[in-house]
C-alpha cells in the first residue's frame, strides 16, 4: 500500500536499520568513560558526528545531537537569544515557519509575509530587522507545500546587519547541504529515513551562544542527557546513504511530482495546486479541492490504500486551517499533501491519479456540492446563512447561489468557521469573482462577494 507522507516521517532506510542493530550491540556503554566499552561507544559517536557534519557542511565540533528536530530548534533559539541578550529579544521569522520555530520565537516575533507561492522576499527580511533583533529564522524548504526559500540571500541580509540566521533544514537536508552563510541549523533524522529520537543542532564558530539546558558536560553542554547512541549512529548512517542516492532520486521523483501537478487539475475540476512550481522540493506536491471535506477525503484515500496528509482545518482538532496555507492566501479546504518516499514507483502514482477523481467526486456528491454555476436569478444581493456549518459547507453554499446574482451584485456569507476567512477569498480568486471583504455581524462574520463573471 503506497505511503505518500514522507514529509511527516520517512520510512526507515535499510542502512538505518542495519546501523541501529549494530550500534545496539556495540554502542550501549557510556561514551564518556575510559574503559574498553566506553571507548568503543565514543568511537561510534565521533564517527557519527563526523559523518553528519560532512553532510551538513560544517565542522564536527560545531554539531551536537539532540533528542529531536523540535528540541534542536528550541535549543538553538533559546541559546542564541541568551547569547545576544544585550542586543535585545526581538526575533524575525517567516510566516510559514514550522510551528516549533514559531513557538520558540514567541508571540512578539515579527513575521515576514510570503507570496502566494509561499516564498519570502529577502528585502522584506531586511526591512524587518531592527537594532534589537537578536535572531532571524528561516526554513530551507516548507514542510507543507515544498517551496524552497532564498536562504543564501536572506543570510547575506542578516550577515550585513550582524544578526545570526537559524535555518530549519528538516525537510531539505536529505537532498543536499543548505547554501548560504547561515549561523545555526536544526534538523531531524526521521525526516530523511533515520530513526525518531535523533536530531541535530549546528552552531557556527563565532556565534554568540549561551546554552539554556541544565549543566551537563555532554554534547558541549548544548544538549543535556545521555546520548541515544544507537539512534545517533543510525541517523548519521542513513543521512550519508540518502545523500548518495539523492541526485538520481531527485530527478526521478521530480518527474513523478510533475506528473501529479499536471494531471490533477486535468482530472479533478476546481483544484488549486499550491507552492512554487519551480523552486521546490523534488518529492512534494500539495493541492486543494473546492467543495471537499479534507478529513473525509483523507479517510477515503486511506480506504483506497494511500496515506497522505492535509492542512485543512477540518482535519485538525482546533478547526483552524494551516497557518502556512493562511499565510499564502490559498484554498485550505480539501487540502492534500503528497510527499513521495525514496523508491516510489510510477505505477503507484498512476494508481493514485486513477483513484483520486472518483474519491473527490464521491465526497462532493455526499456534501451536495454544485456541479456547475448557472446564471438564473434576479436581485442585487443575497445573504447565505452558513452559521454553525464547518468547511467546506460555507463555500459550497456560496457557489450554489452565485449564479442567482446579476453581474455586479453581491452575496453575503454569514459564517462562524475560521476557515471561511481563508477559503472564501481563495474561492473568489479561483472563480474570478471579487472578494469585497468582511463586515460586522451579530454572529460570526459577514463575508461579501461581488459577482464579476
C-alpha angles and dihedrals in degrees: 000000000000116000109206102173104086090136089068095044128338119224113265109273115236090238090054090052092051093046092047092054094045094049091049086062098040107024107052097105128089107275091207093065125094100219123100098270091046092050090050090052091048091053090053092048093048092048091050091049092051092048093049092045091052090052093048095043099239140108116279091237090057093060128077130177121238135189092254145347091259090055090049090054093050092046091048096048096043093045094048093048092048091048091053099036091127089062095051143263100268116129129191119208137164117254091241100054120133112274090249090062093046092049092048092047092054136219095295096060119119112240117212111215125235133216124251089277091056096251126135126226111234089215089059088054090051091051092051095055115100138183090262095047107126099174143010125203130199132167117230091222133000118257095213105041104015097236112157117224127223092249094160093056094043089049089055090052092049093045090052089052093046093243121135116234121218114203123204100212098170095120100038108038093088089061099049146307120303112254126219136059097289123163106210133020135190130191142163127227098217089064092065100038099278124123124281114255098055129093136152138225125197122197113184119228111266096031111125104240132166114186113228096196121108110279109281132153093217122101093008089299091290099105116032125212140050111313116251089229099179091052092045093051092047091047093053093044093050092047090055090047097050090046089056089054097037101093096052095038092049091058093046097044093044089058090051092048090048087055091053093045091052101039103043095067089046094050101038122045121225098023128145118203107208135199132053109312093210111023097055145110112278097233105044135081131165129195136171127216121211119233094017132121104229096210093051091046092053092048092050092049088049089054087056090052101260122125110203136154135230143202094203117130092231090064094057132075091231094056089224122124122247112287087225094058090043092053091049092049093229133136114284103182116098090011117175126186116197115191115175121215122219111286098030109155131223088239090060091052093046091052090049090053089049094051100040100072093051092047094049092046092051093050092048092049090050090053094046094244119178118260095200140001114245128190106222114121139083134221133078099249141024132190120215115199106209096154113146092017121116131215130329095017097079091055092044090053090048092050091050095057104034089090090057091065122081119236108286093022123118139231120207116205117199110206139157094191111112091215091064090071088065104029100050094056089043090051089052091054092049094046097040094244127136120254104211096185144245128317131191115267134188088240127019118337133308114227115196122207126183119209112235103164 
